[in-house]
């Protein structure tokens, strides 16, 4: 209850920080916030063109039930959200060191704000997904109303991971460079640009794939958005478990280390 009351007291600061980041990101930009819609569309066009031309992944490659560009865009939307939220939050506490040293502010506000800013950007990216689905004449299923479920799972997971990374980065700056490499490996370990079916003949790789939390978030998102299927209880339990476990780890590490932050800033 104490922590909840503290959060309510500083909620306006959280909103102001999100608003500041939005203004800074699109300052002096002619198209402004429209770039949040155009960016995923342009990336989809580039990736789809390259892979369909060079690797023959056009159409319904690998037995996909949807066109490749739809498959890629839906996977990239969730992955990019988690990637942006976690990578931008890493320096959030350290960057606010001058403010933290002067006045009392709950330190978790800063990584939380980066996650919510990435969440806002992801909502605009969803517009791009719907536009492409309309243009590509992909059927809209009733299950699309459940789209908020995988997004919430991914958000909770991102908050937990952001708390963990932002706390560790205060002590070890090298994590910034290591994590950028990790993100690249993580992307290729997630079925975004290739169909999961190509791993059917590689059980060891399939086993490793299913240890990846992003696999479950991406597949859940695709299920309700483009496949028109409702994930079962097992899928929900796995997604919820991944999110809650990461949140608990993040909170535990952040809480244990936050009193020492000022000594390393």
Secondary structure, 3 states (H helix, E strand, C coil): CHHHHHHHHCHHHHHHHHHHHHHHHCCCCCCHHHHHHHHHHHHHHHHHHHHHHHCCCCCCHHHCCCCHHHHHHHHHHHHHHHHHHHHHHCCHHHHCHHHHHHCCCCCHHHHHHHHHHHHHHHHHHHHHHHHHHHHCCCCCCHHHHHHHHHHHHHHHHHHHHHHHHHHHHHHCCCHHHHHHHHHHHHHHCCCCCCCHHHHCCCHHHHHHHCCCHHHHHHHHHHHHHHHCCCCCHHHHHHHHHHHHHHHHHHHHHHHHHHHHHHHCC
